[in-house]
Amino acid sequence: MLERAGVPAVSICTDAFLVPARAMADVYGVPDFQFVVIPHPIASLSPTQIEANVEPVIADVVRILTGT
């Protein structure tokens, strides 16, 4: 919805939710929507562990937000 309003957005989801995320993108009419995927689970991780999971995908977040 943000993208349709002209606001760059990125969805970050864990690998366990990728299939439902793709289904929702299809339902909303954006089957080519790009997701950034990190390992599941995250709820039990420390901030340091979460940072370790997110660091490898930061470039993907920037690429999606800037369109480059």
N, CA, C and O atoms as a Tripos MOL2 file, in Angstrom:
@<TRIPOS>MOLECULE
protein
  272   271    68     0     0
PROTEIN
NO_CHARGES

@<TRIPOS>ATOM
      1 N           0.8240   -1.1870    0.0000 N.3       1 MET1
      2 CA          0.0000    0.0000    0.0000 C.3       1 MET1
      3 C           0.8730    1.2580    0.0000 C.2       1 MET1
      4 O           0.5440    2.2490   -0.6520 O.2       1 MET1
      5 N           1.9710    1.2110    0.7260 N.am      2 LEU2
      6 CA          2.8770    2.3560    0.7200 C.3       2 LEU2
      7 C           3.4600    2.5830   -0.6710 C.2       2 LEU2
      8 O           3.5360    3.7160   -1.1470 O.2       2 LEU2
      9 N           3.8670    1.5020   -1.3100 N.am      3 GLU3
     10 CA          4.4190    1.6160   -2.6570 C.3       3 GLU3
     11 C           3.4190    2.2560   -3.6100 C.2       3 GLU3
     12 O           3.7940    3.0900   -4.4350 O.2       3 GLU3
     13 N           2.1710    1.8780   -3.5050 N.am      4 ARG4
     14 CA          1.1380    2.4650   -4.3660 C.3       4 ARG4
     15 C           0.9560    3.9480   -4.0930 C.2       4 ARG4
     16 O           0.5520    4.7010   -4.9790 O.2       4 ARG4
     17 N           1.2530    4.3710   -2.8690 N.am      5 ALA5
     18 CA          1.1520    5.7790   -2.5000 C.3       5 ALA5
     19 C           2.4320    6.5450   -2.8280 C.2       5 ALA5
     20 O           2.5400    7.7350   -2.5320 O.2       5 ALA5
     21 N           3.4010    5.8600   -3.4420 N.am      6 GLY6
     22 CA          4.6360    6.5220   -3.8330 C.3       6 GLY6
     23 C           5.7020    6.5390   -2.7590 C.2       6 GLY6
     24 O           6.7040    7.2420   -2.8870 O.2       6 GLY6
     25 N           5.4950    5.7700   -1.6950 N.am      7 VAL7
     26 CA          6.4660    5.7110   -0.6080 C.3       7 VAL7
     27 C           7.2550    4.4060   -0.7460 C.2       7 VAL7
     28 O           6.6760    3.3230   -0.6610 O.2       7 VAL7
     29 N           8.5630    4.5020   -0.9570 N.am      8 PRO8
     30 CA          9.3490    3.2720   -1.0580 C.3       8 PRO8
     31 C           9.2100    2.4390    0.2190 C.2       8 PRO8
     32 O           9.2400    2.9740    1.3270 O.2       8 PRO8
     33 N           9.0600    1.1410    0.0490 N.am      9 ALA9
     34 CA          8.8870    0.2550    1.1940 C.3       9 ALA9
     35 C           9.5690   -1.0710    0.9230 C.2       9 ALA9
     36 O           9.7580   -1.4690   -0.2260 O.2       9 ALA9
     37 N           9.9270   -1.7310    1.9770 N.am     10 VAL10
     38 CA         10.5050   -3.0680    1.8720 C.3      10 VAL10
     39 C           9.9180   -3.9150    2.9890 C.2      10 VAL10
     40 O           9.7640   -3.4560    4.1210 O.2      10 VAL10
     41 N           9.5970   -5.1400    2.6570 N.am     11 SER11
     42 CA          9.1130   -6.0830    3.6650 C.3      11 SER11
     43 C          10.2450   -7.0230    4.0220 C.2      11 SER11
     44 O          10.8800   -7.6200    3.1530 O.2      11 SER11
     45 N          10.4820   -7.1440    5.3080 N.am     12 ILE12
     46 CA         11.4760   -8.0810    5.8090 C.3      12 ILE12
     47 C          10.7110   -9.1660    6.5400 C.2      12 ILE12
     48 O           9.9680   -8.8910    7.4820 O.2      12 ILE12
     49 N          10.8990  -10.4010    6.0990 N.am     13 CYS13
     50 CA         10.2020  -11.5010    6.7650 C.3      13 CYS13
     51 C          11.1670  -12.6530    6.9720 C.2      13 CYS13
     52 O          12.2040  -12.7480    6.3160 O.2      13 CYS13
     53 N          10.8030  -13.5190    7.8910 N.am     14 THR14
     54 CA         11.6280  -14.6930    8.0940 C.3      14 THR14
     55 C          11.2600  -15.7450    7.0660 C.2      14 THR14
     56 O          10.1690  -15.7250    6.4970 O.2      14 THR14
     57 N          12.1830  -16.6610    6.8370 N.am     15 ASP15
     58 CA         11.9700  -17.6720    5.8060 C.3      15 ASP15
     59 C          10.7190  -18.5170    6.0500 C.2      15 ASP15
     60 O          10.1480  -19.0560    5.1010 O.2      15 ASP15
     61 N          10.2900  -18.6400    7.2920 N.am     16 ALA16
     62 CA          9.0800  -19.4090    7.5940 C.3      16 ALA16
     63 C           7.8200  -18.7430    7.0560 C.2      16 ALA16
     64 O           6.8000  -19.4070    6.8700 O.2      16 ALA16
     65 N           7.8810  -17.4410    6.8060 N.am     17 PHE17
     66 CA          6.7060  -16.7000    6.3530 C.3      17 PHE17
     67 C           6.7860  -16.2660    4.8940 C.2      17 PHE17
     68 O           5.9460  -15.4900    4.4370 O.2      17 PHE17
     69 N           7.7640  -16.7450    4.1680 N.am     18 LEU18
     70 CA          7.9310  -16.3260    2.7820 C.3      18 LEU18
     71 C           6.7640  -16.7600    1.8970 C.2      18 LEU18
     72 O           6.2930  -15.9730    1.0770 O.2      18 LEU18
     73 N           6.2980  -17.9790    2.0470 N.am     19 VAL19
     74 CA          5.1830  -18.4500    1.2160 C.3      19 VAL19
     75 C           3.9230  -17.6090    1.4710 C.2      19 VAL19
     76 O           3.3020  -17.1530    0.5110 O.2      19 VAL19
     77 N           3.5270  -17.3880    2.7330 N.am     20 PRO20
     78 CA          2.3630  -16.5190    2.9490 C.3      20 PRO20
     79 C           2.5940  -15.0780    2.4750 C.2      20 PRO20
     80 O           1.6620  -14.4250    2.0050 O.2      20 PRO20
     81 N           3.8200  -14.5850    2.5960 N.am     21 ALA21
     82 CA          4.1150  -13.2290    2.1420 C.3      21 ALA21
     83 C           3.9390  -13.1210    0.6300 C.2      21 ALA21
     84 O           3.3780  -12.1430    0.1370 O.2      21 ALA21
     85 N           4.4150  -14.1170   -0.1000 N.am     22 ARG22
     86 CA          4.2440  -14.1170   -1.5620 C.3      22 ARG22
     87 C           2.7590  -14.2190   -1.9290 C.2      22 ARG22
     88 O           2.3040  -13.5800   -2.8780 O.2      22 ARG22
     89 N           2.0180  -15.0160   -1.1780 N.am     23 ALA23
     90 CA          0.5810  -15.1330   -1.4360 C.3      23 ALA23
     91 C          -0.1100  -13.7900   -1.2200 C.2      23 ALA23
     92 O          -0.9760  -13.4110   -2.0090 O.2      23 ALA23
     93 N           0.2550  -13.0710   -0.1750 N.am     24 MET24
     94 CA         -0.3440  -11.7560    0.0780 C.3      24 MET24
     95 C           0.0180  -10.7670   -1.0310 C.2      24 MET24
     96 O          -0.8150   -9.9570   -1.4370 O.2      24 MET24
     97 N           1.2470  -10.8330   -1.5150 N.am     25 ALA25
     98 CA          1.6380   -9.9610   -2.6220 C.3      25 ALA25
     99 C           0.7800  -10.2460   -3.8460 C.2      25 ALA25
    100 O           0.3570   -9.3250   -4.5440 O.2      25 ALA25
    101 N           0.5270  -11.5200   -4.1010 N.am     26 ASP26
    102 CA         -0.3450  -11.8830   -5.2280 C.3      26 ASP26
    103 C          -1.7520  -11.3370   -5.0240 C.2      26 ASP26
    104 O          -2.3500  -10.7870   -5.9490 O.2      26 ASP26
    105 N          -2.2800  -11.4890   -3.8100 N.am     27 VAL27
    106 CA         -3.6330  -11.0130   -3.5010 C.3      27 VAL27
    107 C          -3.7300   -9.4990   -3.7070 C.2      27 VAL27
    108 O          -4.7420   -9.0000   -4.1990 O.2      27 VAL27
    109 N          -2.6760   -8.7720   -3.3310 N.am     28 TYR28
    110 CA         -2.6840   -7.3190   -3.4770 C.3      28 TYR28
    111 C          -2.2790   -6.8580   -4.8720 C.2      28 TYR28
    112 O          -2.1630   -5.6590   -5.1250 O.2      28 TYR28
    113 N          -2.0640   -7.8130   -5.7790 N.am     29 GLY29
    114 CA         -1.7930   -7.4510   -7.1650 C.3      29 GLY29
    115 C          -0.3690   -7.0590   -7.4780 C.2      29 GLY29
    116 O          -0.1220   -6.4020   -8.4890 O.2      29 GLY29
    117 N           0.5770   -7.4440   -6.6340 N.am     30 VAL30
    118 CA          1.9890   -7.1510   -6.8970 C.3      30 VAL30
    119 C           2.8150   -8.4390   -6.7700 C.2      30 VAL30
    120 O           3.6250   -8.5770   -5.8540 O.2      30 VAL30
    121 N           2.6020   -9.3690   -7.6930 N.am     31 PRO31
    122 CA          3.2870  -10.6590   -7.5910 C.3      31 PRO31
    123 C           4.8090  -10.5670   -7.6860 C.2      31 PRO31
    124 O           5.5130  -11.4900   -7.2750 O.2      31 PRO31
    125 N           5.3160   -9.4630   -8.2220 N.am     32 ASP32
    126 CA          6.7670   -9.3030   -8.3330 C.3      32 ASP32
    127 C           7.3620   -8.5030   -7.1720 C.2      32 ASP32
    128 O           8.5190   -8.0880   -7.2330 O.2      32 ASP32
    129 N           6.5700   -8.2870   -6.1130 N.am     33 PHE33
    130 CA          7.0480   -7.5560   -4.9420 C.3      33 PHE33
    131 C           8.2780   -8.2570   -4.3760 C.2      33 PHE33
    132 O           8.2890   -9.4790   -4.2310 O.2      33 PHE33
    133 N           9.3000   -7.4910   -4.0600 N.am     34 GLN34
    134 CA         10.5450   -8.0460   -3.5580 C.3      34 GLN34
    135 C          10.5520   -8.0620   -2.0330 C.2      34 GLN34
    136 O          10.2170   -7.0680   -1.3890 O.2      34 GLN34
    137 N          10.9360   -9.1940   -1.4690 N.am     35 PHE35
    138 CA         11.0450   -9.3530   -0.0250 C.3      35 PHE35
    139 C          12.4980   -9.5290    0.3510 C.2      35 PHE35
    140 O          13.3080  -10.0220   -0.4340 O.2      35 PHE35
    141 N          12.8120   -9.1200    1.5560 N.am     36 VAL36
    142 CA         14.0980   -9.4430    2.1490 C.3      36 VAL36
    143 C          13.8060  -10.5280    3.1780 C.2      36 VAL36
    144 O          12.9300  -10.3770    4.0300 O.2      36 VAL36
    145 N          14.5450  -11.6070    3.0840 N.am     37 VAL37
    146 CA         14.2780  -12.7690    3.9260 C.3      37 VAL37
    147 C          15.4500  -13.0070    4.8810 C.2      37 VAL37
    148 O          16.6130  -13.0200    4.4780 O.2      37 VAL37
    149 N          15.1090  -13.1940    6.1520 N.am     38 ILE38
    150 CA         16.1000  -13.5380    7.1590 C.3      38 ILE38
    151 C          15.7080  -14.8740    7.7920 C.2      38 ILE38
    152 O          14.5590  -15.2990    7.6720 O.2      38 ILE38
    153 N          16.6410  -15.5330    8.4580 N.am     39 PRO39
    154 CA         16.3350  -16.8400    9.0520 C.3      39 PRO39
    155 C          15.3050  -16.7450   10.1880 C.2      39 PRO39
    156 O          15.2430  -15.7640   10.9290 O.2      39 PRO39
    157 N          14.5150  -17.7940   10.2850 N.am     40 HIS40
    158 CA         13.5210  -17.9390   11.3490 C.3      40 HIS40
    159 C          14.1120  -18.8700   12.3970 C.2      40 HIS40
    160 O          14.8620  -19.7760   12.0370 O.2      40 HIS40
    161 N          13.8150  -18.6920   13.6450 N.am     41 PRO41
    162 CA         12.9820  -17.6970   14.2920 C.3      41 PRO41
    163 C          13.8050  -16.4840   14.7190 C.2      41 PRO41
    164 O          15.0360  -16.5090   14.6940 O.2      41 PRO41
    165 N          13.1020  -15.4260   15.1110 N.am     42 ILE42
    166 CA         13.8040  -14.2590   15.6390 C.3      42 ILE42
    167 C          13.3740  -13.9150   17.0660 C.2      42 ILE42
    168 O          14.0980  -13.2240   17.7830 O.2      42 ILE42
    169 N          12.2070  -14.3910   17.4760 N.am     43 ALA43
    170 CA         11.6600  -14.0070   18.7850 C.3      43 ALA43
    171 C          12.5780  -14.3740   19.9470 C.2      43 ALA43
    172 O          12.6160  -13.6730   20.9580 O.2      43 ALA43
    173 N          13.3060  -15.4570   19.8060 N.am     44 SER44
    174 CA         14.1530  -15.9120   20.9130 C.3      44 SER44
    175 C          15.5900  -15.4030   20.8220 C.2      44 SER44
    176 O          16.4230  -15.7500   21.6600 O.2      44 SER44
    177 N          15.8840  -14.5920   19.8220 N.am     45 LEU45
    178 CA         17.2500  -14.1300   19.6160 C.3      45 LEU45
    179 C          17.5660  -12.8720   20.4190 C.2      45 LEU45
    180 O          16.6860  -12.0680   20.7260 O.2      45 LEU45
    181 N          18.8240  -12.7300   20.7440 N.am     46 SER46
    182 CA         19.2950  -11.5050   21.3930 C.3      46 SER46
    183 C          19.4350  -10.4140   20.3250 C.2      46 SER46
    184 O          19.4830  -10.7170   19.1330 O.2      46 SER46
    185 N          19.4990   -9.1650   20.7420 N.am     47 PRO47
    186 CA         19.7290   -8.0990   19.7550 C.3      47 PRO47
    187 C          20.9830   -8.3330   18.9030 C.2      47 PRO47
    188 O          20.9890   -8.0310   17.7100 O.2      47 PRO47
    189 N          22.0140   -8.8560   19.5000 N.am     48 THR48
    190 CA         23.2480   -9.1330   18.7530 C.3      48 THR48
    191 C          23.0130  -10.2150   17.6980 C.2      48 THR48
    192 O          23.5190  -10.1080   16.5800 O.2      48 THR48
    193 N          22.2580  -11.2430   18.0410 N.am     49 GLN49
    194 CA         21.9590  -12.3020   17.0830 C.3      49 GLN49
    195 C          21.0720  -11.7900   15.9480 C.2      49 GLN49
    196 O          21.2650  -12.1630   14.7910 O.2      49 GLN49
    197 N          20.1110  -10.9470   16.2750 N.am     50 ILE50
    198 CA         19.2590  -10.3650   15.2420 C.3      50 ILE50
    199 C          20.0920   -9.5090   14.3000 C.2      50 ILE50
    200 O          19.9240   -9.5720   13.0820 O.2      50 ILE50
    201 N          20.9800   -8.7170   14.8600 N.am     51 GLU51
    202 CA         21.8600   -7.8890   14.0290 C.3      51 GLU51
    203 C          22.6900   -8.7600   13.0920 C.2      51 GLU51
    204 O          22.8970   -8.3960   11.9340 O.2      51 GLU51
    205 N          23.1630   -9.8940   13.5740 N.am     52 ALA52
    206 CA         23.9500  -10.7950   12.7350 C.3      52 ALA52
    207 C          23.1070  -11.3490   11.5910 C.2      52 ALA52
    208 O          23.6310  -11.5910   10.5030 O.2      52 ALA52
    209 N          21.8150  -11.5540   11.8160 N.am     53 ASN53
    210 CA         20.9310  -12.0470   10.7550 C.3      53 ASN53
    211 C          20.5850  -10.9550    9.7490 C.2      53 ASN53
    212 O          20.3730  -11.2380    8.5700 O.2      53 ASN53
    213 N          20.5270   -9.7240   10.2070 N.am     54 VAL54
    214 CA         20.1030   -8.6140    9.3620 C.3      54 VAL54
    215 C          21.2680   -8.0300    8.5520 C.2      54 VAL54
    216 O          21.0820   -7.5820    7.4200 O.2      54 VAL54
    217 N          22.4330   -8.0400    9.1240 N.am     55 GLU55
    218 CA         23.5750   -7.4130    8.4460 C.3      55 GLU55
    219 C          23.7790   -7.8980    7.0120 C.2      55 GLU55
    220 O          24.0420   -7.0730    6.1370 O.2      55 GLU55
    221 N          23.6700   -9.1990    6.7310 N.am     56 PRO56
    222 CA         23.8890   -9.6490    5.3530 C.3      56 PRO56
    223 C          22.8480   -9.1530    4.3460 C.2      56 PRO56
    224 O          23.0980   -9.2090    3.1420 O.2      56 PRO56
    225 N          21.6980   -8.6750    4.8000 N.am     57 VAL57
    226 CA         20.6500   -8.2560    3.8620 C.3      57 VAL57
    227 C          20.4760   -6.7390    3.7740 C.2      57 VAL57
    228 O          19.5870   -6.2570    3.0720 O.2      57 VAL57
    229 N          21.3070   -5.9970    4.4720 N.am     58 ILE58
    230 CA         21.1850   -4.5320    4.4530 C.3      58 ILE58
    231 C          21.3050   -3.9920    3.0300 C.2      58 ILE58
    232 O          20.5560   -3.0950    2.6420 O.2      58 ILE58
    233 N          22.2270   -4.5250    2.2610 N.am     59 ALA59
    234 CA         22.3830   -4.0590    0.8700 C.3      59 ALA59
    235 C          21.1110   -4.3130    0.0700 C.2      59 ALA59
    236 O          20.7440   -3.5000   -0.7790 O.2      59 ALA59
    237 N          20.4310   -5.4330    0.3280 N.am     60 ASP60
    238 CA         19.1710   -5.7140   -0.3700 C.3      60 ASP60
    239 C          18.0880   -4.7170    0.0230 C.2      60 ASP60
    240 O          17.3030   -4.2860   -0.8210 O.2      60 ASP60
    241 N          18.0420   -4.3500    1.3000 N.am     61 VAL61
    242 CA         17.0630   -3.3560    1.7580 C.3      61 VAL61
    243 C          17.2940   -2.0350    1.0340 C.2      61 VAL61
    244 O          16.3510   -1.4230    0.5340 O.2      61 VAL61
    245 N          18.5350   -1.6040    0.9800 N.am     62 VAL62
    246 CA         18.8780   -0.3340    0.3170 C.3      62 VAL62
    247 C          18.5400   -0.4270   -1.1610 C.2      62 VAL62
    248 O          17.9750    0.5140   -1.7190 O.2      62 VAL62
    249 N          18.8720   -1.5410   -1.8120 N.am     63 ARG63
    250 CA         18.6020   -1.7170   -3.2420 C.3      63 ARG63
    251 C          17.1110   -1.6220   -3.5230 C.2      63 ARG63
    252 O          16.6990   -0.9580   -4.4740 O.2      63 ARG63
    253 N          16.3040   -2.2730   -2.7100 N.am     64 ILE64
    254 CA         14.8580   -2.2420   -2.9200 C.3      64 ILE64
    255 C          14.2980   -0.8380   -2.6740 C.2      64 ILE64
    256 O          13.4540   -0.3660   -3.4360 O.2      64 ILE64
    257 N          14.7590   -0.1790   -1.6270 N.am     65 LEU65
    258 CA         14.2440    1.1570   -1.3100 C.3      65 LEU65
    259 C          14.6570    2.2070   -2.3260 C.2      65 LEU65
    260 O          13.9080    3.1500   -2.5830 O.2      65 LEU65
    261 N          15.8250    2.0570   -2.9010 N.am     66 THR66
    262 CA         16.3130    3.0720   -3.8410 C.3      66 THR66
    263 C          16.0710    2.7010   -5.2930 C.2      66 THR66
    264 O          16.1990    3.5430   -6.1810 O.2      66 THR66
    265 N          15.7210    1.4420   -5.5400 N.am     67 GLY67
    266 CA         15.4740    1.0050   -6.9170 C.3      67 GLY67
    267 C          16.7400    0.8600   -7.7310 C.2      67 GLY67
    268 O          16.6940    0.8880   -8.9610 O.2      67 GLY67
    269 N          17.8670    0.7050   -7.0660 N.am     68 THR68
    270 CA         19.1390    0.5580   -7.7900 C.3      68 THR68
    271 C          19.6570   -0.8540   -7.7320 C.2      68 THR68
    272 O          20.7150   -1.1470   -8.2890 O.2      68 THR68
@<TRIPOS>BOND
     1     1     2 1
     2     2     3 1
     3     3     4 2
     4     3     5 am
     5     5     6 1
     6     6     7 1
     7     7     8 2
     8     7     9 am
     9     9    10 1
    10    10    11 1
    11    11    12 2
    12    11    13 am
    13    13    14 1
    14    14    15 1
    15    15    16 2
    16    15    17 am
    17    17    18 1
    18    18    19 1
    19    19    20 2
    20    19    21 am
    21    21    22 1
    22    22    23 1
    23    23    24 2
    24    23    25 am
    25    25    26 1
    26    26    27 1
    27    27    28 2
    28    27    29 am
    29    29    30 1
    30    30    31 1
    31    31    32 2
    32    31    33 am
    33    33    34 1
    34    34    35 1
    35    35    36 2
    36    35    37 am
    37    37    38 1
    38    38    39 1
    39    39    40 2
    40    39    41 am
    41    41    42 1
    42    42    43 1
    43    43    44 2
    44    43    45 am
    45    45    46 1
    46    46    47 1
    47    47    48 2
    48    47    49 am
    49    49    50 1
    50    50    51 1
    51    51    52 2
    52    51    53 am
    53    53    54 1
    54    54    55 1
    55    55    56 2
    56    55    57 am
    57    57    58 1
    58    58    59 1
    59    59    60 2
    60    59    61 am
    61    61    62 1
    62    62    63 1
    63    63    64 2
    64    63    65 am
    65    65    66 1
    66    66    67 1
    67    67    68 2
    68    67    69 am
    69    69    70 1
    70    70    71 1
    71    71    72 2
    72    71    73 am
    73    73    74 1
    74    74    75 1
    75    75    76 2
    76    75    77 am
    77    77    78 1
    78    78    79 1
    79    79    80 2
    80    79    81 am
    81    81    82 1
    82    82    83 1
    83    83    84 2
    84    83    85 am
    85    85    86 1
    86    86    87 1
    87    87    88 2
    88    87    89 am
    89    89    90 1
    90    90    91 1
    91    91    92 2
    92    91    93 am
    93    93    94 1
    94    94    95 1
    95    95    96 2
    96    95    97 am
    97    97    98 1
    98    98    99 1
    99    99   100 2
   100    99   101 am
   101   101   102 1
   102   102   103 1
   103   103   104 2
   104   103   105 am
   105   105   106 1
   106   106   107 1
   107   107   108 2
   108   107   109 am
   109   109   110 1
   110   110   111 1
   111   111   112 2
   112   111   113 am
   113   113   114 1
   114   114   115 1
   115   115   116 2
   116   115   117 am
   117   117   118 1
   118   118   119 1
   119   119   120 2
   120   119   121 am
   121   121   122 1
   122   122   123 1
   123   123   124 2
   124   123   125 am
   125   125   126 1
   126   126   127 1
   127   127   128 2
   128   127   129 am
   129   129   130 1
   130   130   131 1
   131   131   132 2
   132   131   133 am
   133   133   134 1
   134   134   135 1
   135   135   136 2
   136   135   137 am
   137   137   138 1
   138   138   139 1
   139   139   140 2
   140   139   141 am
   141   141   142 1
   142   142   143 1
   143   143   144 2
   144   143   145 am
   145   145   146 1
   146   146   147 1
   147   147   148 2
   148   147   149 am
   149   149   150 1
   150   150   151 1
   151   151   152 2
   152   151   153 am
   153   153   154 1
   154   154   155 1
   155   155   156 2
   156   155   157 am
   157   157   158 1
   158   158   159 1
   159   159   160 2
   160   159   161 am
   161   161   162 1
   162   162   163 1
   163   163   164 2
   164   163   165 am
   165   165   166 1
   166   166   167 1
   167   167   168 2
   168   167   169 am
   169   169   170 1
   170   170   171 1
   171   171   172 2
   172   171   173 am
   173   173   174 1
   174   174   175 1
   175   175   176 2
   176   175   177 am
   177   177   178 1
   178   178   179 1
   179   179   180 2
   180   179   181 am
   181   181   182 1
   182   182   183 1
   183   183   184 2
   184   183   185 am
   185   185   186 1
   186   186   187 1
   187   187   188 2
   188   187   189 am
   189   189   190 1
   190   190   191 1
   191   191   192 2
   192   191   193 am
   193   193   194 1
   194   194   195 1
   195   195   196 2
   196   195   197 am
   197   197   198 1
   198   198   199 1
   199   199   200 2
   200   199   201 am
   201   201   202 1
   202   202   203 1
   203   203   204 2
   204   203   205 am
   205   205   206 1
   206   206   207 1
   207   207   208 2
   208   207   209 am
   209   209   210 1
   210   210   211 1
   211   211   212 2
   212   211   213 am
   213   213   214 1
   214   214   215 1
   215   215   216 2
   216   215   217 am
   217   217   218 1
   218   218   219 1
   219   219   220 2
   220   219   221 am
   221   221   222 1
   222   222   223 1
   223   223   224 2
   224   223   225 am
   225   225   226 1
   226   226   227 1
   227   227   228 2
   228   227   229 am
   229   229   230 1
   230   230   231 1
   231   231   232 2
   232   231   233 am
   233   233   234 1
   234   234   235 1
   235   235   236 2
   236   235   237 am
   237   237   238 1
   238   238   239 1
   239   239   240 2
   240   239   241 am
   241   241   242 1
   242   242   243 1
   243   243   244 2
   244   243   245 am
   245   245   246 1
   246   246   247 1
   247   247   248 2
   248   247   249 am
   249   249   250 1
   250   250   251 1
   251   251   252 2
   252   251   253 am
   253   253   254 1
   254   254   255 1
   255   255   256 2
   256   255   257 am
   257   257   258 1
   258   258   259 1
   259   259   260 2
   260   259   261 am
   261   261   262 1
   262   262   263 1
   263   263   264 2
   264   263   265 am
   265   265   266 1
   266   266   267 1
   267   267   268 2
   268   267   269 am
   269   269   270 1
   270   270   271 1
   271   271   272 2
@<TRIPOS>SUBSTRUCTURE
     1 MET1         2 RESIDUE 1 A MET
     2 LEU2         6 RESIDUE 1 A LEU
     3 GLU3        10 RESIDUE 1 A GLU
     4 ARG4        14 RESIDUE 1 A ARG
     5 ALA5        18 RESIDUE 1 A ALA
     6 GLY6        22 RESIDUE 1 A GLY
     7 VAL7        26 RESIDUE 1 A VAL
     8 PRO8        30 RESIDUE 1 A PRO
     9 ALA9        34 RESIDUE 1 A ALA
    10 VAL10       38 RESIDUE 1 A VAL
    11 SER11       42 RESIDUE 1 A SER
    12 ILE12       46 RESIDUE 1 A ILE
    13 CYS13       50 RESIDUE 1 A CYS
    14 THR14       54 RESIDUE 1 A THR
    15 ASP15       58 RESIDUE 1 A ASP
    16 ALA16       62 RESIDUE 1 A ALA
    17 PHE17       66 RESIDUE 1 A PHE
    18 LEU18       70 RESIDUE 1 A LEU
    19 VAL19       74 RESIDUE 1 A VAL
    20 PRO20       78 RESIDUE 1 A PRO
    21 ALA21       82 RESIDUE 1 A ALA
    22 ARG22       86 RESIDUE 1 A ARG
    23 ALA23       90 RESIDUE 1 A ALA
    24 MET24       94 RESIDUE 1 A MET
    25 ALA25       98 RESIDUE 1 A ALA
    26 ASP26      102 RESIDUE 1 A ASP
    27 VAL27      106 RESIDUE 1 A VAL
    28 TYR28      110 RESIDUE 1 A TYR
    29 GLY29      114 RESIDUE 1 A GLY
    30 VAL30      118 RESIDUE 1 A VAL
    31 PRO31      122 RESIDUE 1 A PRO
    32 ASP32      126 RESIDUE 1 A ASP
    33 PHE33      130 RESIDUE 1 A PHE
    34 GLN34      134 RESIDUE 1 A GLN
    35 PHE35      138 RESIDUE 1 A PHE
    36 VAL36      142 RESIDUE 1 A VAL
    37 VAL37      146 RESIDUE 1 A VAL
    38 ILE38      150 RESIDUE 1 A ILE
    39 PRO39      154 RESIDUE 1 A PRO
    40 HIS40      158 RESIDUE 1 A HIS
    41 PRO41      162 RESIDUE 1 A PRO
    42 ILE42      166 RESIDUE 1 A ILE
    43 ALA43      170 RESIDUE 1 A ALA
    44 SER44      174 RESIDUE 1 A SER
    45 LEU45      178 RESIDUE 1 A LEU
    46 SER46      182 RESIDUE 1 A SER
    47 PRO47      186 RESIDUE 1 A PRO
    48 THR48      190 RESIDUE 1 A THR
    49 GLN49      194 RESIDUE 1 A GLN
    50 ILE50      198 RESIDUE 1 A ILE
    51 GLU51      202 RESIDUE 1 A GLU
    52 ALA52      206 RESIDUE 1 A ALA
    53 ASN53      210 RESIDUE 1 A ASN
    54 VAL54      214 RESIDUE 1 A VAL
    55 GLU55      218 RESIDUE 1 A GLU
    56 PRO56      222 RESIDUE 1 A PRO
    57 VAL57      226 RESIDUE 1 A VAL
    58 ILE58      230 RESIDUE 1 A ILE
    59 ALA59      234 RESIDUE 1 A ALA
    60 ASP60      238 RESIDUE 1 A ASP
    61 VAL61      242 RESIDUE 1 A VAL
    62 VAL62      246 RESIDUE 1 A VAL
    63 ARG63      250 RESIDUE 1 A ARG
    64 ILE64      254 RESIDUE 1 A ILE
    65 LEU65      258 RESIDUE 1 A LEU
    66 THR66      262 RESIDUE 1 A THR
    67 GLY67      266 RESIDUE 1 A GLY
    68 THR68      270 RESIDUE 1 A THR
